[in-house]
Amino acid sequence: MNIDAKVSAALAKMDAVMPRAGAGFDDNKLMLFGDPGSGKTSFLTDLVDTFDEKLLVISTEQGGGGLITVANELEARGKIEKFHSNVFSIDLADYRQVLEIFLLDPDPDTGKKIPRLYRFYPELREFRPTVLVWEGLTNFQQALVNLELLGEKEMEMEEKERWAYWGTMKTTTFRIHHDFLSCTDPDYQWHHILTIHETEDAERDGKGKVTKVLGVKPEIQGGGTRAIYQAYNLIVRTVKRRIDVPLKGIETSYEYITKAKATEEWEKCRGYELPPSFPADSVRVWNELNRVRDLMQKEKK
């Protein structure tokens, strides 16, 4: 191969890895947070049924198996075949598995970065996922990272060691979260959805005692949570309400909230045309995300 040919080959590989320029974005980035049973996983049902999205779901939840919700809801609609054709799930229970799962590797032929997932699960190439879902960031931090970094020594740690631990927790979370949002096929863009538990947001004194309750927030340990919020186009809090109705008994309703209280910091809406709160409606949310995405795509063209 002569020098010109070598230069051309090198430039071609560089072209393959350089990002495209443009005014818009290519994927929907959505965070859903709420208590267990509040409708986070149920959001995925309409993505499969109404939008025919192909879901690649990575779960680090305790016990896994959360997609039983989606399967049962599709079966109730008489569409269980869509669960088998449109959902690919992977349950992970080890810290080092999660470190690997979202990474990208260079394709030896094209130089493009391709998901390492294709090496572990070659059938994904034919499946062609359109939405990458990570369920269980909370458990990943509190169980998998905690066990890997501390083992059994947490109660014996000195204050200096605890500060080092929280620093490592923050760095590890940032790195893997970044890998998650960067994980996509080089030839077509995957959307990204993160589901996470919620916890009380409060001010505490030096001994950890709550002095003032501020509201709720996604349950993310360590500092820098606001930086994680900023990575998303939209954050939705999912809420389950149980109301004792006279003469009817207990009635259950589900709600989506997009506007945080004045004392809460989790809000991220980027101007989408969604009310501060409304009855749970995943079709409405996904349609609105797609509407703005398509608008930006047209502007790029």
C-alpha positions in Angstrom: 0.0 0.0 0.0 1.5 3.4 -1.0 1.5 6.5 1.2 -1.6 8.1 -0.4 -3.6 4.9 0.1 -2.5 4.6 3.7 -3.5 8.3 4.4 -6.9 7.7 2.7 -7.5 4.6 4.8 -6.6 6.4 8.0 -8.9 9.4 7.1 -11.7 7.0 6.3 -11.4 5.4 9.7 -11.3 8.8 11.3 -14.4 9.8 9.5 -16.1 6.7 10.9 -15.5 7.7 14.5 -15.9 11.5 14.4 -19.4 12.7 15.5 -21.8 14.3 13.1 -22.3 18.0 13.3 -25.8 19.4 13.6 -28.2 21.5 15.6 -30.4 18.6 16.9 -30.2 15.4 18.8 -30.8 11.9 17.6 -32.2 10.1 20.6 -34.8 10.4 23.3 -33.2 10.4 26.8 -35.8 9.8 29.5 -35.5 9.2 33.2 -38.4 7.7 35.1 -38.3 7.6 38.9 -40.7 6.6 41.5 -41.5 4.0 44.2 -41.8 0.3 43.4 -45.1 -0.4 41.7 -45.6 3.2 40.6 -45.6 2.5 36.9 -42.0 2.8 35.7 -41.8 -0.6 34.0 -45.4 -0.3 32.8 -44.3 2.7 30.7 -42.4 0.2 28.4 -45.6 -1.7 27.5 -46.9 1.0 25.1 -43.5 1.5 23.6 -43.8 -2.1 22.4 -47.5 -2.2 21.6 -48.2 1.3 20.2 -44.8 2.3 18.8 -43.4 -1.1 17.9 -40.1 -0.2 19.6 -37.5 -2.9 20.1 -36.5 -2.8 23.8 -33.0 -4.0 25.0 -33.5 -4.0 28.8 -30.5 -4.3 31.1 -31.6 -5.0 34.7 -29.5 -4.7 37.8 -32.6 -4.8 40.0 -32.7 -7.2 43.0 -34.1 -10.5 41.7 -34.5 -9.2 38.1 -37.7 -10.3 36.4 -39.3 -6.8 36.4 -40.4 -7.3 32.8 -43.1 -9.8 33.9 -45.1 -6.6 34.3 -44.8 -5.9 30.5 -45.5 -9.5 29.6 -48.7 -9.6 31.7 -50.0 -6.3 30.3 -49.3 -7.4 26.7 -51.0 -10.7 27.4 -54.1 -8.9 28.8 -54.2 -7.0 25.5 -54.0 -10.2 23.5 -50.5 -9.3 22.2 -48.1 -11.5 24.1 -46.3 -12.3 20.8 -45.0 -8.7 20.8 -43.2 -9.4 24.1 -41.3 -12.3 22.4 -40.5 -10.3 19.3 -39.8 -6.9 20.7 -38.1 -7.4 24.1 -34.6 -8.6 24.7 -33.7 -8.7 28.4 -30.5 -9.2 30.3 -30.3 -9.5 34.1 -26.9 -8.7 35.7 -26.0 -9.4 39.3 -22.2 -8.6 39.3 -20.4 -5.3 39.4 -17.9 -6.3 36.7 -20.6 -7.4 34.3 -22.0 -3.9 34.5 -18.6 -2.3 33.9 -18.4 -4.2 30.6 -22.0 -4.2 29.3 -22.3 -0.6 28.0 -18.8 -0.3 26.5 -18.0 0.3 22.8 -15.2 -1.4 20.8 -13.8 -0.4 17.4 -14.9 -2.5 14.5 -11.7 -3.9 12.9 -13.1 -3.4 9.4 -14.7 0.0 9.6 -13.2 1.7 12.6 -16.7 2.5 13.9 -17.4 2.0 17.6 -19.8 -0.8 18.0 -21.5 -2.0 21.3 -19.6 -4.7 23.2 -23.0 -6.2 23.7 -22.8 -7.5 20.1 -19.8 -9.6 21.2 -21.6 -11.1 24.2 -25.0 -11.4 22.5 -24.5 -11.7 18.7 -28.2 -12.2 18.1 -28.7 -8.5 19.0 -27.5 -7.5 15.5 -30.5 -9.3 14.0 -32.8 -8.1 16.8 -31.9 -4.4 16.1 -32.9 -2.7 19.3 -34.2 0.8 19.1 -34.5 1.6 22.9 -31.8 0.8 25.5 -33.3 0.6 29.0 -31.4 0.4 32.2 -33.5 -0.7 35.2 -31.9 -0.7 38.6 -29.3 2.1 39.0 -30.3 2.3 42.7 -29.6 -1.3 43.4 -26.4 -1.2 41.3 -25.1 1.5 43.6 -26.4 0.1 46.9 -25.7 -3.6 46.4 -23.2 -4.2 43.5 -20.9 -1.2 43.9 -21.1 -1.3 47.7 -20.2 -5.0 47.8 -17.3 -4.6 45.3 -15.7 -1.6 47.1 -16.4 -2.4 50.7 -17.1 -6.1 51.1 -17.7 -6.6 54.9 -15.6 -3.7 56.2 -18.1 -0.7 56.0 -18.7 -0.5 59.8 -14.9 -0.5 60.4 -14.1 2.4 58.1 -12.4 5.5 59.4 -13.9 8.9 58.3 -11.1 9.4 55.7 -11.9 6.0 54.2 -15.6 6.9 54.0 -14.8 10.1 52.0 -12.7 8.0 49.6 -15.5 5.5 49.3 -18.0 8.2 48.3 -15.6 9.7 45.9 -15.2 6.3 44.2 -19.0 5.8 44.2 -19.5 9.1 42.4 -16.7 8.4 39.8 -18.0 4.9 39.2 -21.6 6.0 38.8 -20.6 8.8 36.4 -18.5 6.5 34.3 -21.0 3.8 33.8 -23.9 6.3 33.4 -21.9 8.0 30.6 -21.2 4.6 29.0 -24.9 3.8 29.2 -26.0 7.0 27.4 -23.2 6.6 24.8 -24.1 3.0 24.0 -25.7 2.8 20.6 -25.3 1.2 17.1 -23.0 3.4 14.9 -25.5 3.1 12.0 -28.7 4.1 13.8 -29.4 5.8 17.1 -30.8 4.0 20.2 -33.1 5.9 22.5 -32.2 5.7 26.3 -34.5 5.2 29.3 -33.3 5.0 32.9 -35.6 3.8 35.6 -34.7 4.5 39.2 -36.3 4.4 42.7 -37.2 7.6 44.6 -36.2 8.6 48.1 -36.8 11.4 50.5 -34.9 14.6 49.9 -34.0 16.3 53.2 -31.5 18.5 55.0 -29.6 16.7 57.8 -27.4 17.7 60.7 -23.8 16.5 61.3 -25.1 13.2 62.8 -27.4 12.4 59.8 -30.6 13.4 61.6 -33.3 14.9 59.3 -33.8 18.6 60.1 -36.0 19.6 57.2 -37.8 17.5 54.6 -37.5 19.1 51.1 -39.5 16.6 49.0 -38.4 13.6 46.9 -35.6 12.9 44.5 -34.2 10.0 42.4 -32.3 7.6 44.7 -28.8 8.2 43.5 -26.0 8.0 46.1 -22.9 10.2 46.1 -22.5 13.8 44.8 -23.1 15.1 41.4 -26.7 14.0 41.0 -27.7 17.3 39.3 -25.1 16.6 36.6 -26.8 13.3 35.9 -30.2 15.0 35.7 -28.8 17.4 33.1 -28.0 14.5 30.7 -31.8 13.8 30.1 -34.3 15.5 27.8 -37.1 14.7 30.3 -37.5 13.4 33.8 -40.8 12.0 34.9 -41.8 11.1 38.4 -44.2 8.1 38.5 -46.8 8.1 41.3 -49.3 5.5 42.5 -52.2 6.8 44.5 -54.7 4.8 46.5 -57.8 6.6 47.5 -60.6 5.3 49.8 -63.8 6.3 47.8 -67.1 6.2 49.8 -69.3 3.3 48.8 -66.6 2.0 46.3 -63.6 1.2 48.5 -60.0 1.6 47.5 -59.3 2.9 44.0 -55.9 3.0 42.5 -54.7 5.6 40.0 -51.3 6.4 38.4 -49.9 9.8 37.7 -46.9 11.4 35.9 -45.3 14.5 37.4 -42.9 16.6 35.3 -42.6 19.7 37.6 -40.7 19.5 40.8 -41.6 21.4 43.9 -39.7 24.7 44.6 -37.6 22.8 47.2 -36.7 19.9 44.9 -33.9 19.8 42.3 -34.8 16.9 39.9 -36.9 18.8 37.3 -35.8 18.5 33.7 -38.3 19.2 30.9 -36.6 21.2 28.1 -39.8 22.9 27.2 -41.8 19.9 26.2 -45.6 20.5 26.0 -46.5 18.4 29.0 -48.5 19.5 32.0 -46.9 19.6 35.5 -48.9 16.5 36.4 -51.4 14.3 34.5 -52.9 10.8 34.5 -50.2 8.3 33.5 -50.0 8.2 29.7 -46.8 6.8 28.2 -48.2 7.3 24.6 -48.6 11.0 25.2 -45.0 11.3 26.6 -43.4 9.3 23.9 -45.3 11.2 21.2 -44.1 14.5 22.6 -40.5 13.4 22.8 -40.7 12.1 19.2 -42.4 15.4 18.0 -39.5 17.5 19.3 -36.9 15.1 18.1 -38.4 15.0 14.6 -38.5 18.8 14.6 -34.8 19.0 15.4 -34.1 16.4 12.7 -35.9 18.5 10.1 -33.8 21.5 11.2 -30.6 19.6 10.6 -31.7 18.6 7.2 
